[in-house]
Amino acid sequence: MQRRIFLNGSMNINGNTARLTNQVFRDLEYTPIHLTEFHINQIRPDSDQQDDFQKVMNQLILADHIVIGTPVYWSSMSGYLKTFIDRFADALEAPLAGKRVYLLIQGTAPEDAIPFITNVISHLCRRFHMKYKGLATNSNEASKLHDLMVNEK
Ligand SMILES: Cc1cc2nc3c(=O)[nH]c(=O)nc-3n(C[C@H](O)[C@H](O)[C@H](O)COP(=O)(O)O)c2cc1C
Protein backbone atom coordinates (compact mmCIF):
# COMPACT_ATOMS: atom_id res chain seq x y z
CA MET A 1 0.00 0.00 0.00
CA GLN A 2 1.58 3.24 -1.20
CA ARG A 3 1.10 6.34 0.97
CA ARG A 4 0.73 9.64 -0.80
CA ILE A 5 0.89 13.16 0.58
CA PHE A 6 0.01 16.49 -0.97
CA LEU A 7 1.99 19.28 0.67
CA ASN A 8 0.04 22.38 -0.30
CA GLY A 9 1.92 25.68 -0.14
CA SER A 10 -1.07 27.71 -1.28
CA MET A 11 -3.12 30.01 0.93
CA ASN A 12 -6.20 28.43 -0.75
CA ILE A 13 -6.98 24.87 0.25
CA ASN A 14 -9.25 24.45 -2.80
CA GLY A 15 -7.45 26.76 -5.22
CA ASN A 16 -5.64 26.23 -8.50
CA THR A 17 -2.73 24.43 -6.85
CA ALA A 18 -5.10 21.89 -5.29
CA ARG A 19 -6.94 21.51 -8.60
CA LEU A 20 -3.73 20.71 -10.46
CA THR A 21 -2.87 18.20 -7.74
CA ASN A 22 -6.16 16.38 -8.32
CA GLN A 23 -4.99 15.78 -11.88
CA VAL A 24 -1.86 14.09 -10.60
CA PHE A 25 -3.60 11.83 -8.09
CA ARG A 26 -6.95 11.32 -9.90
CA ASP A 27 -8.50 8.30 -8.18
CA LEU A 28 -5.46 7.47 -6.06
CA GLU A 29 -5.90 7.98 -2.33
CA TYR A 30 -3.86 10.73 -0.73
CA THR A 31 -3.64 12.88 2.37
CA PRO A 32 -3.58 16.65 1.87
CA ILE A 33 -1.45 18.77 4.18
CA HIS A 34 -2.39 22.41 3.75
CA LEU A 35 0.47 24.41 5.26
CA THR A 36 -1.91 27.30 5.84
CA GLU A 37 -3.66 25.15 8.48
CA PHE A 38 -0.46 24.57 10.48
CA HIS A 39 1.63 26.87 12.57
CA ILE A 40 5.22 26.69 11.33
CA ASN A 41 7.66 29.17 12.85
CA GLN A 42 10.39 30.88 10.90
CA ILE A 43 13.76 29.23 11.44
CA ARG A 44 15.53 30.53 14.55
CA PRO A 45 18.87 29.84 16.27
CA ASP A 46 17.11 27.88 19.06
CA SER A 47 15.88 24.93 17.08
CA ASP A 48 13.74 23.45 19.89
CA GLN A 49 10.55 25.17 18.75
CA GLN A 50 6.99 24.56 19.91
CA ASP A 51 5.05 24.49 16.64
CA ASP A 52 3.67 22.08 14.06
CA PHE A 53 6.87 21.48 12.10
CA GLN A 54 7.53 18.00 13.49
CA LYS A 55 3.86 17.02 13.07
CA VAL A 56 4.06 17.80 9.35
CA MET A 57 7.51 16.23 9.01
CA ASN A 58 6.17 13.03 10.61
CA GLN A 59 3.56 12.81 7.83
CA LEU A 60 6.28 13.15 5.19
CA ILE A 61 8.32 10.44 6.89
CA LEU A 62 5.36 8.05 6.58
CA ALA A 63 4.79 8.83 2.88
CA ASP A 64 6.08 7.03 -0.20
CA HIS A 65 5.05 9.79 -2.64
CA ILE A 66 5.15 13.51 -1.82
CA VAL A 67 3.55 16.02 -4.16
CA ILE A 68 4.79 19.51 -3.31
CA GLY A 69 2.50 22.19 -4.71
CA THR A 70 3.08 25.91 -4.68
CA PRO A 71 1.50 28.92 -6.30
CA VAL A 72 3.91 31.50 -7.67
CA TYR A 73 4.02 34.56 -5.43
CA TRP A 74 6.20 37.38 -6.73
CA SER A 75 8.25 35.12 -8.99
CA SER A 76 8.98 32.67 -6.20
CA MET A 77 7.46 29.85 -4.16
CA SER A 78 4.96 30.82 -1.49
CA GLY A 79 6.25 31.94 1.89
CA TYR A 80 4.34 29.06 3.51
CA LEU A 81 6.45 26.57 1.59
CA LYS A 82 9.75 28.42 1.93
CA THR A 83 9.30 28.78 5.70
CA PHE A 84 8.63 25.05 5.96
CA ILE A 85 11.62 24.13 3.80
CA ASP A 86 13.96 26.41 5.76
CA ARG A 87 13.09 24.39 8.86
CA PHE A 88 14.51 21.21 7.30
CA ALA A 89 17.78 22.60 8.66
CA ASP A 90 16.38 21.61 12.09
CA ALA A 91 15.83 18.03 10.88
CA LEU A 92 18.92 17.11 8.93
CA GLU A 93 18.70 13.46 10.03
CA ALA A 94 15.05 13.02 9.01
CA PRO A 95 14.58 9.60 7.37
CA LEU A 96 13.31 10.73 3.98
CA ALA A 97 15.61 8.73 1.71
CA GLY A 98 13.95 7.10 -1.28
CA LYS A 99 10.71 9.08 -1.17
CA ARG A 100 9.37 10.10 -4.56
CA VAL A 101 8.90 13.84 -4.92
CA TYR A 102 6.73 15.54 -7.54
CA LEU A 103 6.62 19.32 -7.93
CA LEU A 104 3.62 21.41 -9.00
CA ILE A 105 4.01 25.10 -9.77
CA GLN A 106 0.84 27.11 -10.34
CA GLY A 107 0.93 30.67 -11.62
CA THR A 108 -0.58 33.01 -14.19
CA ALA A 109 2.84 33.47 -15.87
CA PRO A 110 5.15 31.18 -13.91
CA GLU A 111 8.08 30.94 -16.37
CA ASP A 112 10.50 33.19 -14.49
CA ALA A 113 9.86 31.35 -11.21
CA ILE A 114 10.24 27.81 -12.52
CA PRO A 115 14.07 27.57 -12.56
CA PHE A 116 14.39 28.92 -9.01
CA ILE A 117 11.67 26.75 -7.46
CA THR A 118 12.82 23.64 -9.31
CA ASN A 119 16.36 24.24 -8.13
CA VAL A 120 15.31 24.54 -4.47
CA ILE A 121 13.27 21.32 -4.58
CA SER A 122 16.03 19.45 -6.43
CA HIS A 123 18.55 20.66 -3.84
CA LEU A 124 16.28 19.48 -1.01
CA CYS A 125 15.86 16.08 -2.69
CA ARG A 126 19.60 15.63 -3.15
CA ARG A 127 20.34 16.57 0.46
CA PHE A 128 17.75 14.13 1.86
CA HIS A 129 18.29 11.41 -0.77
CA MET A 130 14.75 11.67 -2.07
CA LYS A 131 13.96 10.92 -5.72
CA TYR A 132 12.86 13.99 -7.66
CA LYS A 133 10.41 12.75 -10.31
CA GLY A 134 9.50 15.93 -12.17
CA LEU A 135 7.51 19.10 -12.54
CA ALA A 136 3.99 19.96 -13.69
CA THR A 137 2.66 23.44 -14.39
CA ASN A 138 -0.44 22.41 -16.39
CA SER A 139 -2.89 19.55 -16.95
CA ASN A 140 -0.83 17.75 -19.60
CA GLU A 141 2.24 17.68 -17.40
CA ALA A 142 0.12 16.65 -14.39
CA SER A 143 -1.15 13.65 -16.40
CA LYS A 144 2.42 12.63 -17.11
CA LEU A 145 3.27 12.81 -13.40
CA HIS A 146 0.19 10.66 -12.71
CA ASP A 147 1.53 8.00 -15.09
CA LEU A 148 4.96 8.18 -13.46
CA MET A 149 3.38 7.78 -10.03
CA VAL A 150 1.26 4.74 -10.87
CA ASN A 151 4.25 3.04 -12.50
CA GLU A 152 6.39 3.50 -9.38
CA LYS A 153 6.60 0.53 -7.06
C1 LIG B 1 0.74 37.61 -3.58
C2 LIG B 1 0.61 37.01 -4.95
C3 LIG B 1 1.64 37.14 -5.84
C4 LIG B 1 1.58 36.54 -7.10
N1 LIG B 1 2.65 36.64 -7.94
C5 LIG B 1 2.64 35.94 -9.12
C6 LIG B 1 3.80 35.94 -9.95
O1 LIG B 1 4.79 36.58 -9.69
N2 LIG B 1 3.75 35.19 -11.10
C7 LIG B 1 2.65 34.45 -11.44
O2 LIG B 1 2.69 33.74 -12.45
N3 LIG B 1 1.53 34.45 -10.67
C8 LIG B 1 1.51 35.17 -9.51
N4 LIG B 1 0.39 35.16 -8.71
C9 LIG B 1 -0.80 34.41 -9.15
C10 LIG B 1 -0.91 33.03 -8.50
O3 LIG B 1 0.30 32.31 -8.58
C11 LIG B 1 -2.00 32.22 -9.23
O4 LIG B 1 -3.21 32.90 -9.15
C12 LIG B 1 -2.13 30.83 -8.67
O5 LIG B 1 -2.89 30.07 -9.58
C13 LIG B 1 -2.82 30.82 -7.31
O6 LIG B 1 -2.92 29.51 -6.86
P1 LIG B 1 -3.98 29.13 -5.73
O7 LIG B 1 -5.36 29.20 -6.36
O8 LIG B 1 -3.64 27.73 -5.28
O9 LIG B 1 -3.83 30.13 -4.62
C14 LIG B 1 0.42 35.80 -7.47
C15 LIG B 1 -0.65 35.70 -6.57
C16 LIG B 1 -0.56 36.29 -5.32
C17 LIG B 1 -1.70 36.16 -4.34
The ligand as an SDF file (V2000), in Angstrom:
LIG
                    3D

 31 33  0  0  0  0  0  0  0  0999 V2000
    0.7370   37.6090   -3.5840 C   0  0  0  0  0  0  0  0  0  0  0  0
    0.6060   37.0090   -4.9500 C   0  0  0  0  0  0  0  0  0  0  0  0
    1.6440   37.1390   -5.8400 C   0  0  0  0  0  0  0  0  0  0  0  0
    1.5760   36.5440   -7.1040 C   0  0  0  0  0  0  0  0  0  0  0  0
    2.6460   36.6370   -7.9430 N   0  0  0  0  0  0  0  0  0  0  0  0
    2.6380   35.9430   -9.1200 C   0  0  0  0  0  0  0  0  0  0  0  0
    3.7980   35.9420   -9.9550 C   0  0  0  0  0  0  0  0  0  0  0  0
    4.7940   36.5790   -9.6920 O   0  0  0  0  0  0  0  0  0  0  0  0
    3.7530   35.1930  -11.1020 N   0  0  0  0  0  0  0  0  0  0  0  0
    2.6510   34.4470  -11.4410 C   0  0  0  0  0  0  0  0  0  0  0  0
    2.6870   33.7370  -12.4550 O   0  0  0  0  0  0  0  0  0  0  0  0
    1.5320   34.4450  -10.6680 N   0  0  0  0  0  0  0  0  0  0  0  0
    1.5070   35.1670   -9.5120 C   0  0  0  0  0  0  0  0  0  0  0  0
    0.3860   35.1600   -8.7130 N   0  0  0  0  0  0  0  0  0  0  0  0
   -0.8010   34.4100   -9.1540 C   0  0  0  0  0  0  0  0  0  0  0  0
   -0.9060   33.0330   -8.5030 C   0  0  0  0  0  0  0  0  0  0  0  0
    0.2980   32.3090   -8.5760 O   0  0  0  0  0  0  0  0  0  0  0  0
   -1.9960   32.2190   -9.2330 C   0  0  0  0  0  0  0  0  0  0  0  0
   -3.2130   32.9010   -9.1550 O   0  0  0  0  0  0  0  0  0  0  0  0
   -2.1310   30.8300   -8.6650 C   0  0  0  0  0  0  0  0  0  0  0  0
   -2.8930   30.0700   -9.5770 O   0  0  0  0  0  0  0  0  0  0  0  0
   -2.8160   30.8250   -7.3060 C   0  0  0  0  0  0  0  0  0  0  0  0
   -2.9200   29.5110   -6.8570 O   0  0  0  0  0  0  0  0  0  0  0  0
   -3.9850   29.1280   -5.7300 P   0  0  0  0  0  0  0  0  0  0  0  0
   -5.3620   29.1990   -6.3550 O   0  0  0  0  0  0  0  0  0  0  0  0
   -3.6370   27.7300   -5.2770 O   0  0  0  0  0  0  0  0  0  0  0  0
   -3.8340   30.1320   -4.6230 O   0  0  0  0  0  0  0  0  0  0  0  0
    0.4210   35.7960   -7.4700 C   0  0  0  0  0  0  0  0  0  0  0  0
   -0.6490   35.6970   -6.5660 C   0  0  0  0  0  0  0  0  0  0  0  0
   -0.5550   36.2920   -5.3170 C   0  0  0  0  0  0  0  0  0  0  0  0
   -1.7040   36.1590   -4.3390 C   0  0  0  0  0  0  0  0  0  0  0  0
  1  2  1  0
  2  3  1  0
  2 30  2  0
  3  4  2  0
  4  5  1  0
  4 28  1  0
  5  6  2  0
  6  7  1  0
  6 13  1  0
  7  8  2  0
  7  9  1  0
  9 10  1  0
 10 11  2  0
 10 12  1  0
 12 13  2  0
 13 14  1  0
 14 15  1  0
 14 28  1  0
 15 16  1  0
 16 17  1  0
 16 18  1  0
 18 19  1  0
 18 20  1  0
 20 21  1  0
 20 22  1  0
 22 23  1  0
 23 24  1  0
 24 25  2  0
 24 26  1  0
 24 27  1  0
 28 29  2  0
 29 30  1  0
 30 31  1  0
M  END
$$$$
